[in-house]
């Protein structure tokens, strides 16, 4: 892996203007992604997962707006001078995205072949013949049988799993460095989910892709990802090595998510849910957003916590989380030096 990150997101703030007020969709999100690395972003619905990657792809439009922060691709800002032109150049070519529902993402009026070849002709400058030949290769890559015939069919002639494979083929058409998968298995049954995840893992290794996997399913993260970022109320509350986070979760929200996840090696009569509901992001709390639902909350939680280093690659945003004999405020001062 290259030492410099492929992607850096720093203090990203995204607002949405509504009749009820301004919704704070992303609140100071900071992340990085290395070459060939798979990063999982997990959290409840409305936690800011999709908003973060949509901002990265330049898909935040009115009434949404990026109001602060920076996004850097290979060290170059996508939000600064010349950033818009750079984004238009690399979007679809160097970075691609797989959306949740392939039936609404694919155009029902055009054949699958037309939708794949359009990407190739636009970004790669291929002729119609070259693009069709490459489209056949892409369908073979994602394990679709009889690709020559399938190219001339419309999306409604494919099953849900096959449509998702087509979406993956389109995303891989220009051999991108970064593949973003926004809950790619949500609309699929369990058997097809496993097939798609296995395909993504295989492609990531074979093509040396960097991947951002957006999901609410911790099992998917454990299966595919090197690192995981846990989001709550538009913020990153814990980030680190996936194995470490799952084996020793530090933030109370991460602990709650893991308790609420069924395990095949345990038999329980009822699920353990997290009490309460996420905060209203029109008027987010001034302190720790999770404190109203947290069993460990104390008076100091009325202040906004910062991401604090716990070891080499682990960061947690929580006043209560601390090592034995050392309070969190001391850790913050030491990490700032």
VOGU-3710 file (C-alpha; in Angstrom, 3 decimals, decimal comma):
1> xxxxxxxxxx> 0,000/0,000/0,000  1,053/3,565/-0,652  1,828/5,558/2,475  -0,158/8,640/1,416  -3,963/8,131/1,601  -5,921/7,753/-1,590  -8,783/9,716/-0,034  -9,019/12,154/2,869  -12,184/13,699/4,311  -11,562/16,435/6,853
11> xxxxxxxxxx> -14,168/18,086/9,131  -16,957/17,681/6,559  -20,168/19,575/7,311  -23,292/19,062/5,171  -26,552/20,960/5,719  -30,000/20,501/4,191  -32,463/23,395/4,195  -36,032/22,300/4,960  -39,258/24,054/5,946  -38,692/22,961/9,526
21> xxxxxxxxxx> -35,117/24,233/9,662  -31,566/23,235/8,731  -30,794/19,522/9,003  -27,168/18,845/9,973  -26,586/15,738/7,852  -22,825/15,461/8,423  -21,163/17,099/11,422  -17,383/17,331/11,320  -16,753/13,986/9,609  -13,052/13,098/9,193
31> xxxxxxxxxx> -11,906/9,887/7,485  -9,091/8,566/5,329  -8,761/5,600/2,987  -5,563/3,925/1,807  -4,777/2,219/-1,484  -6,229/-1,297/-1,634  -8,035/-0,811/1,688  -11,662/-1,582/2,496  -13,370/0,804/4,919  -16,779/0,052/6,362
41> xxxxxxxxxx> -19,102/2,820/7,543  -21,841/1,562/9,829  -24,661/3,131/11,818  -28,431/3,430/12,136  -30,555/4,899/9,348  -30,101/8,681/9,311  -26,649/8,578/10,900  -24,995/10,313/7,920  -23,416/7,350/6,113  -24,903/7,996/2,670
51> xxxxxxxxxx> -24,636/11,781/3,030  -20,880/11,461/3,550  -20,247/9,415/0,398  -22,690/11,485/-1,655  -20,662/14,564/-0,716  -17,539/12,716/-1,846  -19,144/11,935/-5,217  -20,412/15,494/-5,680  -24,043/14,375/-5,433  -25,150/16,866/-2,772
61> xxxxxxxxxx> -27,525/19,243/-4,556  -30,143/21,788/-3,472  -31,528/21,829/-0,801  -28,265/20,263/0,406  -24,946/22,104/0,698  -21,402/21,369/1,849  -20,761/24,232/4,260  -17,347/23,340/5,708  -14,439/20,927/5,511  -12,433/19,452/2,669
71> xxxxxxxxxx> -12,286/16,295/0,555  -8,900/15,413/-0,986  -8,296/12,864/-3,736  -4,643/11,842/-4,003  -3,784/15,046/-2,143  -5,836/17,356/-4,384  -8,901/19,140/-3,002  -12,276/18,381/-4,594  -13,860/21,392/-2,895  -11,189/24,034/-3,510
81> xxxxxxxxxx> -10,263/25,912/-6,722  -10,458/23,561/-9,688  -12,065/20,878/-7,538  -15,313/20,768/-9,500  -13,476/20,146/-12,778  -11,314/17,461/-11,129  -14,387/15,730/-9,715  -16,114/15,681/-13,108  -12,987/14,108/-14,575  -12,596/11,312/-12,015
91> xxxxxxxxxx> -16,238/10,564/-11,105  -17,268/7,395/-12,874  -13,700/6,799/-13,995  -11,405/6,746/-10,946  -14,191/6,557/-8,366  -17,491/4,749/-8,888  -20,545/4,021/-6,781  -22,987/1,136/-6,433  -26,361/2,323/-5,152  -28,869/0,534/-2,912
101> xxxxxxxxxx> -31,600/-0,410/-5,382  -30,440/-1,470/-8,859  -33,977/-1,326/-10,284  -34,191/2,417/-9,675  -30,548/3,001/-10,631  -30,766/1,342/-14,052  -32,778/3,050/-16,787  -35,672/0,713/-17,720  -35,908/2,166/-21,263  -32,382/1,171/-22,328
111> xxxxxxxxxx> -30,719/-2,207/-22,670  -28,074/-3,254/-20,186  -25,485/-3,136/-22,967  -26,352/0,466/-23,834  -25,918/1,529/-20,216  -22,539/-0,166/-19,839  -21,145/1,008/-23,179  -22,235/4,602/-22,506  -19,788/4,766/-19,591  -16,971/3,291/-21,667
121> xxxxxxxxxx> -17,488/5,598/-24,636  -17,774/8,706/-22,458  -14,804/8,124/-20,144  -12,538/5,835/-22,177  -13,171/7,171/-25,688  -13,928/3,687/-27,055  -15,669/3,009/-30,339  -19,059/1,303/-30,294  -17,457/-2,035/-31,194  -14,698/-1,725/-28,590
131> xxxxxxxxxx> -17,191/-0,733/-25,889  -19,429/-3,724/-26,619  -16,490/-6,120/-26,463  -15,432/-4,623/-23,125  -19,038/-4,828/-21,852  -19,026/-8,572/-22,558  -15,808/-8,912/-20,535  -17,351/-6,964/-17,647  -20,445/-9,171/-17,503  -18,178/-12,214/-17,471
141> xxxxxxxxxx> -16,163/-10,595/-14,668  -19,263/-10,357/-12,476  -20,292/-13,946/-13,318  -23,243/-13,283/-15,625  -23,728/-16,155/-18,052  -24,388/-15,706/-21,798  -23,104/-12,086/-21,711  -23,533/-11,511/-25,464  -27,253/-12,226/-25,178  -27,681/-10,413/-21,875
151> xxxxxxxxxx> -26,307/-7,158/-23,309  -29,387/-6,794/-25,493  -31,867/-7,324/-22,655  -33,552/-4,680/-20,494  -33,250/-4,456/-16,674  -36,729/-5,937/-16,058  -35,527/-9,176/-17,694  -32,943/-9,668/-14,913  -33,430/-10,871/-11,344  -32,558/-8,581/-8,436
161> xxxxxxxxxx> -29,183/-10,228/-7,906  -28,370/-10,064/-11,619  -29,275/-6,367/-11,744  -26,919/-5,715/-8,857  -24,175/-7,550/-10,746  -24,846/-5,279/-13,729  -24,484/-2,252/-11,427  -21,135/-3,613/-10,245  -20,068/-4,128/-13,867  -20,929/-0,516/-14,701
171> xxxxxxxxxx> -19,037/0,706/-11,638  -15,949/-1,302/-12,671  -16,126/-0,361/-16,353  -13,335/2,219/-16,243  -11,150/0,286/-13,787  -11,575/2,750/-10,880  -9,257/3,043/-7,894  -12,203/3,517/-5,495  -15,493/1,626/-5,399  -18,232/2,921/-3,083
181> xxxxxxxxxx> -20,970/0,417/-2,236  -23,977/2,061/-0,557  -25,860/-0,816/1,098  -25,545/-2,934/-2,075  -27,403/-5,940/-0,637  -30,348/-4,234/1,095  -32,945/-5,122/-1,562  -31,770/-8,724/-2,010  -32,653/-11,977/-0,267  -30,136/-13,616/2,058
191> xxxxxxxxxx> -28,755/-16,122/-0,443  -28,181/-13,489/-3,130  -26,675/-11,136/-0,518  -24,000/-13,721/0,248  -23,209/-14,143/-3,449  -22,857/-10,380/-4,018  -20,627/-9,958/-0,957  -18,440/-12,853/-2,060  -18,181/-11,281/-5,520  -17,195/-7,888/-4,086
201> xxxxxxxxxx> -14,531/-9,456/-1,867  -13,113/-11,393/-4,821  -13,066/-8,318/-7,085  -11,429/-6,191/-4,394  -8,541/-8,632/-4,139  -8,171/-9,344/-7,851  -8,319/-5,689/-8,952  -6,621/-4,190/-5,851  -9,561/-1,838/-5,338  -10,059/0,568/-2,478
211> xxxxxxxxxx> -13,613/0,080/-1,219  -15,980/2,050/1,007  -18,803/-0,188/2,194  -21,868/1,593/3,587  -24,178/-0,632/5,631  -26,140/-1,064/8,831  -25,156/-4,750/8,884  -22,187/-5,403/11,160  -21,817/-8,905/9,735  -21,056/-7,438/6,312
221> xxxxxxxxxx> -18,392/-5,179/7,831  -16,766/-8,087/9,668  -16,699/-10,155/6,491  -15,263/-7,577/4,085  -13,574/-4,636/5,786  -10,087/-3,857/7,089  -11,257/-0,836/9,109  -14,637/0,358/10,331  -16,037/3,804/11,136  -19,130/3,951/13,342
231> xxxxxxxxxx> -21,429/6,934/12,716  -24,105/8,392/14,943  -26,122/11,599/14,430  -23,912/12,765/11,567  -20,621/12,186/13,426  -17,879/9,565/13,613  -17,978/8,151/17,145  -15,472/5,298/16,736  -13,018/4,268/14,032  -10,358/1,575/13,939
241> xxxxxxxxxx> -9,317/-1,893/12,826  -12,476/-3,919/12,192  -11,346/-6,915/14,252  -10,348/-4,718/17,203  -13,577/-2,729/17,128  -15,727/-5,864/17,086  -13,709/-7,705/19,723  -13,296/-4,731/22,079  -15,791/-1,952/21,274  -15,092/1,181/23,297
251> xxxxxxxxxx> -17,887/3,626/22,503  -21,219/2,806/24,234  -23,047/3,164/20,897  -20,750/0,610/19,225  -21,286/-1,715/22,182  -25,052/-1,280/21,811  -24,946/-2,064/18,083  -23,012/-5,263/18,725  -25,376/-6,350/21,517  -28,317/-5,796/19,154
261> xxxxxxxxxx> -26,754/-7,953/16,423  -27,787/-11,629/16,420  -24,918/-14,146/16,553  -25,032/-17,642/15,070  -23,151/-19,089/18,056  -25,593/-17,726/20,657  -29,246/-18,511/21,370  -31,256/-15,641/22,870  -34,975/-15,325/23,565  -35,107/-11,621/22,665
271> xxxxxxxxxx> -32,898/-9,003/21,075  -31,247/-6,336/23,231  -32,229/-2,995/21,706  -30,646/0,411/22,321  -33,042/2,473/24,421  -34,383/5,758/23,058  -34,233/7,270/19,572  -31,578/9,217/17,610  -31,603/13,010/18,126  -33,336/15,489/15,854
281> xxxxxxxxxx> -30,588/16,802/13,545  -32,456/20,080/13,008  -31,453/20,926/16,560  -28,638/18,492/17,452  -27,500/18,353/21,079  -24,609/20,611/22,107  -22,740/17,821/23,869  -22,415/14,113/23,147  -25,274/13,219/20,808  -25,554/9,714/22,255
291> xxxxxxxxxx> -25,688/10,779/25,921  -29,536/10,753/26,206  -29,466/7,046/25,288  -26,248/6,147/27,105  -26,302/4,224/30,389  -22,839/5,606/31,262  -23,727/9,285/30,706  -22,509/11,785/33,294  -22,455/15,560/33,786  -19,372/16,035/31,577
301> xxxxxxxxxx> -21,224/14,606/28,578  -22,975/17,961/28,091  -19,736/19,073/26,349  -18,908/18,044/22,788  -16,299/15,236/22,813  -13,431/14,953/20,319  -12,039/11,873/18,615  -9,331/10,649/20,970  -6,562/8,185/20,060  -6,688/4,773/21,727
311> xxxxxxxxxx> -3,576/3,032/20,437  -2,039/3,412/16,994  -5,098/3,226/14,700  -8,075/3,560/17,049  -10,042/6,745/17,771  -13,130/7,169/19,912  -15,371/10,150/20,650  -16,570/9,650/24,230  -15,929/11,358/27,565  -16,538/8,151/29,521
321> xxxxxxxxxx> -14,236/5,929/27,475  -10,791/5,994/29,049  -7,913/3,727/29,988  -7,540/2,594/33,561  -6,191/5,352/35,774  -6,181/8,033/33,067  -9,056/10,416/32,368  -10,151/11,382/28,887  -9,268/15,074/29,247  -5,602/14,110/29,822
331> xxxxxxx> -5,685/11,890/26,744  -6,997/14,770/24,624  -4,227/17,112/25,809  -1,576/14,473/25,116  -2,959/13,659/21,641  -2,884/17,371/20,730  0,822/17,716/21,532
//
